[in-house]
Every structure is written in C-alpha cells, then in structure tokens.
Amino acid sequence: MTWSHHHQNQWQDLDALELKTDAGRRLDVGGFILADSFDQMLRNISAEYVHTAWQNIVEALTDAAFEIPDDLTWGIMHGGDTHAPDIESSPANYFGWTSRKLKDFDSHPLYSAIDSNLISSTPSIRCACTWRSLKWNARPDDFKFGLRLFEAITTDELTDWSPLNPSVLQDSIESREIWRRAVNAIGQQDQDALIQTLNSAKEAYSEVGFRIVRRALTALIEHNSEHISDYSLSVEDIF
C-alpha cells in the first residue's frame, strides 16, 4: 500500500519516487524527524530551513563517528505507531529522513547521545524508529523535493486540520499558534475572525508556510460536509 492510493493522484510527481512498502502498511525504518512545533515550522519552512536541519543531522552523525546510511532519504513515520517523546499532534508529525538500515537504531549505543544532540539543535530534530512508514527515493539534500513533499504531507489529511479534531482545537482560542486559531474560526463559523487570522498568518508565516495553511483550509471548506456541520462560507468569501 502506498500514499498515492490515499490522495488520488494529486501529487503525481511525488508518486513516481515513492517506494513500495514491504507488506501492507509495513515498512520498518529508523531516522530523523523534524521536532519543532508545527507553528514554528510554518513560520520558518523554506529551503534554508530543511537545509539547516539536514546539515545538523550530518554534523551530529559525523561528530558521533556514526556512518550515514546510503539509503537515508525523505520519508514519514506513522504517528500512531511511532514513539518520540514530546512530539505534538499536528499535520507535520514524524516528517524527515528515514532509512531501512536504521530500523533498529533505537537499540544502538549512540542513539540517545545523537538524539540529545539533535533535540537542542535549530531546527529541533528527534531520532525515531517505526514499523509503519512511507519513503521516497529522493536525495536527502534535494531540498526542493523535500519542501514539496512537506507541503503535500501536511495538507493531505484533512482530519489533521478539522475543527472536529480535539487535538487541533486544544487551547486554540487563546493560542499563539495562528493555524489553530484559523481552524477554530472555521469551527465557530466566524468569517471576520478567520479573515483576520489569515492576515496574521500571511504576515507571520513563510511563503511556503502560508501556502500550506491556505491549501489546507481551502480543502477543508470545500469538503465541509465531511468535517464541518452546516458551514455556509465559500472559498471565494475568504481567499
């Protein structure tokens, strides 16, 4: 089973590089995932951001005299089947670089030291392993590909943005996280608050970050029968 079966060919250029799972949803990997809050990612996501993250990984592994696997490429780990402490529930859960050769990474003597090193880096990164993942055959330093994959992954699953999802709306009204306030405005059917929040997002988020918010909320409104009860706004009213 591949990601392309889920999103119905909306990202065909990415589909061409997706690797098949071993069986069903199983693809055992270990690797490195972005660990900033989603709001921080939206504020900073850019080619420079992912380039810096990759350089942090390379430096941490080099300092630890740990060989970089030759199959370390872009990938995601499934949030429900991956343990990484202090990773918040968000549309960007467990996105980063994965390797089949690191499937037992968490049992390596250097795992904790590398993880501790990367947690404090900027951007923050965590080490993780899982049996359930998706993986793409794209160079780890192809940052243009990584940005496009990040945009695709973070906007693909609308339940991650739904006002019916308790984890999204937690403390959203007073939250400093603009994307959560926007989702709350949709849930409250408050057009003025939504437009005001989107203006804030446009100012605060990077170009890619704002495009992600716009894409996800547009899809959410267009599919309101699934995620929002009796929502009356059209996309044209907002964007």
C-alpha positions as CSV (number, residue, x, y, z in Angstrom):
1,M,0.0,0.0,0.0
2,T,1.4,3.4,-0.9
3,W,0.5,7.0,-0.2
4,S,-0.7,7.6,-3.8
5,H,-3.6,5.2,-3.1
6,H,-4.8,7.6,-0.4
7,H,-4.6,11.0,-2.2
8,Q,-5.9,10.0,-5.6
9,N,-3.1,11.3,-7.8
10,Q,-3.0,14.8,-6.6
11,W,0.9,14.7,-6.4
12,Q,1.9,12.6,-9.3
13,D,5.5,13.9,-9.4
14,L,6.0,12.7,-5.8
15,D,4.2,9.4,-6.5
16,A,6.9,8.4,-9.1
17,L,9.6,8.4,-6.4
18,E,7.6,6.6,-3.6
19,L,9.0,3.3,-2.6
20,K,6.7,0.3,-2.1
21,T,6.1,-1.0,1.4
22,D,7.2,-4.5,2.4
23,A,3.7,-5.7,3.0
24,G,0.5,-3.8,3.5
25,R,1.4,-0.8,5.7
26,R,4.7,-2.2,6.9
27,L,8.0,-0.5,6.1
28,D,10.5,-0.8,9.0
29,V,12.7,2.3,9.3
30,G,14.6,4.5,11.6
31,G,15.7,8.0,11.1
32,F,15.4,11.7,12.0
33,I,12.2,13.8,12.2
34,L,11.6,17.5,12.4
35,A,10.6,18.3,16.0
36,D,9.7,22.0,16.1
37,S,6.1,22.8,16.8
38,F,4.0,23.0,13.7
39,D,3.5,26.7,14.2
40,Q,7.3,27.2,14.3
41,M,7.6,25.1,11.1
42,L,5.0,27.2,9.3
43,R,6.9,30.4,10.3
44,N,10.2,29.1,9.1
45,I,9.7,26.4,6.5
46,S,11.9,27.1,3.5
47,A,14.8,25.6,1.5
48,E,17.1,27.1,4.1
49,Y,15.2,25.6,7.0
50,V,15.4,22.0,5.7
51,H,18.9,22.5,4.5
52,T,20.0,23.6,8.0
53,A,18.1,20.6,9.5
54,W,20.0,18.2,7.2
55,Q,23.3,19.8,8.0
56,N,22.6,19.4,11.7
57,I,22.0,15.7,11.1
58,V,25.2,15.3,9.1
59,E,27.2,17.1,11.7
60,A,25.7,15.1,14.6
61,L,26.4,11.8,12.9
62,T,29.9,12.9,11.9
63,D,30.7,14.0,15.5
64,A,29.5,10.7,16.8
65,A,31.5,8.8,14.2
66,F,28.3,7.2,13.0
67,E,28.1,6.2,9.3
68,I,25.3,7.9,7.4
69,P,23.3,5.1,5.7
70,D,23.3,5.2,1.9
71,D,19.5,4.7,1.9
72,L,18.7,7.7,4.1
73,T,16.1,9.6,2.1
74,W,12.9,11.7,2.6
75,G,10.2,9.9,4.5
76,I,7.5,10.0,7.1
77,M,6.7,7.7,10.1
78,H,3.2,7.0,11.1
79,G,2.3,9.0,14.2
80,G,0.1,6.3,15.7
81,D,2.8,3.7,15.6
82,T,6.0,5.7,16.3
83,H,7.2,6.7,19.7
84,A,9.1,10.0,20.0
85,P,8.6,11.9,23.3
86,D,7.3,15.5,23.2
87,I,6.2,15.4,19.6
88,E,2.9,17.3,19.4
89,S,0.0,16.1,17.3
90,S,0.0,18.1,14.1
91,P,-0.2,17.8,10.3
92,A,3.6,17.5,10.2
93,N,4.0,14.6,12.6
94,Y,7.1,12.5,12.0
95,F,8.4,14.1,8.8
96,G,12.0,13.9,7.9
97,W,14.7,11.4,6.7
98,T,14.4,7.6,7.1
99,S,16.5,4.5,6.4
100,R,15.7,0.8,6.4
101,K,19.2,0.2,7.7
102,L,18.3,2.2,10.8
103,K,15.2,0.1,11.7
104,D,17.0,-0.9,15.0
105,F,18.5,2.5,15.5
106,D,16.9,2.8,18.9
107,S,19.0,-0.1,20.2
108,H,22.3,1.4,19.1
109,P,24.6,2.6,22.0
110,L,24.9,6.0,20.4
111,Y,21.1,6.5,19.8
112,S,20.4,8.5,23.0
113,A,23.5,10.7,22.6
114,I,22.7,11.6,19.0
115,D,19.1,12.2,19.9
116,S,20.1,14.6,22.8
117,N,22.4,16.4,20.4
118,L,19.7,16.9,17.8
119,I,16.9,17.9,20.2
120,S,18.8,21.1,21.1
121,S,19.7,22.0,17.5
122,T,17.8,24.6,15.4
123,P,15.6,23.3,13.9
124,S,15.0,20.8,16.6
125,I,15.2,17.1,15.4
126,R,14.4,13.8,17.1
127,C,15.6,10.3,16.4
128,A,12.8,7.6,16.0
129,C,12.1,4.2,14.7
130,T,8.9,2.5,13.5
131,W,7.4,-0.4,11.6
132,R,5.0,1.7,9.7
133,S,6.3,4.4,7.3
134,L,6.3,5.8,3.8
135,K,9.5,6.6,2.0
136,W,10.6,8.3,-1.2
137,N,13.7,7.7,-3.3
138,A,14.9,11.2,-3.4
139,R,18.3,12.5,-2.3
140,P,18.3,13.7,1.3
141,D,19.8,17.0,0.1
142,D,17.2,17.6,-2.6
143,F,15.6,20.4,-0.6
144,K,13.2,21.4,-3.4
145,F,11.7,17.9,-3.3
146,G,11.6,17.9,0.5
147,L,9.7,21.2,0.6
148,R,7.1,19.9,-1.9
149,L,6.7,16.6,0.0
150,F,6.3,18.6,3.2
151,E,3.5,20.6,1.6
152,A,1.8,17.5,0.3
153,I,2.0,15.6,3.5
154,T,0.8,18.4,5.7
155,T,-2.2,19.2,3.6
156,D,-3.2,15.7,2.6
157,E,-5.1,14.5,5.7
158,L,-7.9,17.0,6.4
159,T,-8.7,15.4,9.8
160,D,-5.4,16.9,11.0
161,W,-7.0,20.4,10.3
162,S,-10.6,19.6,11.3
163,P,-12.4,21.7,13.9
164,L,-13.9,18.4,15.0
165,N,-10.5,17.1,16.0
166,P,-10.0,17.8,19.7
167,S,-6.2,17.8,19.4
168,V,-6.4,20.6,16.9
169,L,-8.7,22.8,18.9
170,Q,-6.9,22.4,22.2
171,D,-6.4,25.9,23.6
172,S,-6.9,27.2,20.1
173,I,-8.9,30.3,21.0
174,E,-6.1,31.9,23.1
175,S,-3.3,30.0,21.3
176,R,-0.4,31.8,19.8
177,E,-0.4,29.3,17.1
178,I,-2.1,31.0,14.2
179,W,-3.1,27.9,12.3
180,R,-5.1,26.6,15.3
181,R,-6.9,29.9,15.6
182,A,-7.9,29.8,12.0
183,V,-9.3,26.3,12.4
184,N,-11.2,27.4,15.4
185,A,-12.7,30.4,13.4
186,I,-13.9,27.9,10.9
187,G,-15.4,25.7,13.6
188,Q,-17.1,28.8,15.0
189,Q,-18.2,29.9,11.5
190,D,-16.7,33.3,12.2
191,Q,-15.8,34.8,8.9
192,D,-14.3,38.0,10.3
193,A,-12.1,36.1,12.8
194,L,-11.0,33.8,10.0
195,I,-10.0,36.6,7.7
196,Q,-8.2,38.4,10.5
197,T,-6.3,35.3,11.4
198,L,-5.4,34.5,7.9
199,N,-4.0,38.1,7.5
200,S,-1.9,37.3,10.6
201,A,-0.7,34.1,9.1
202,K,0.3,35.8,5.9
203,E,2.5,38.2,7.8
204,A,4.0,35.7,10.2
205,Y,4.4,32.5,8.2
206,S,6.9,31.9,5.4
207,E,5.8,31.8,1.8
208,V,5.6,28.0,1.9
209,G,4.0,28.0,5.4
210,F,1.2,30.4,4.3
211,R,0.6,28.4,1.2
212,I,0.2,25.2,3.3
213,V,-2.4,26.9,5.5
214,R,-4.3,28.3,2.5
215,R,-4.3,24.9,0.7
216,A,-5.5,23.0,3.8
217,L,-8.2,25.4,4.8
218,T,-9.4,25.7,1.2
219,A,-9.8,22.0,1.0
220,L,-11.4,21.9,4.5
221,I,-14.1,24.4,3.4
222,E,-14.7,22.8,0.1
223,H,-15.2,19.4,1.8
224,N,-17.2,20.9,4.7
225,S,-19.9,18.2,4.6
226,E,-17.3,15.8,5.9
227,H,-15.5,18.0,8.5
228,I,-17.9,20.9,9.3
229,S,-21.6,20.8,10.1
230,D,-23.7,23.3,8.1
231,Y,-20.8,25.6,7.2
232,S,-22.0,28.4,5.0
233,L,-18.8,30.1,3.7
234,S,-17.4,29.6,0.3
235,V,-13.7,29.7,-0.6
236,E,-14.3,32.9,-2.6
237,D,-15.6,34.6,0.6
238,I,-12.2,34.1,2.3
239,F,-9.3,33.9,-0.2
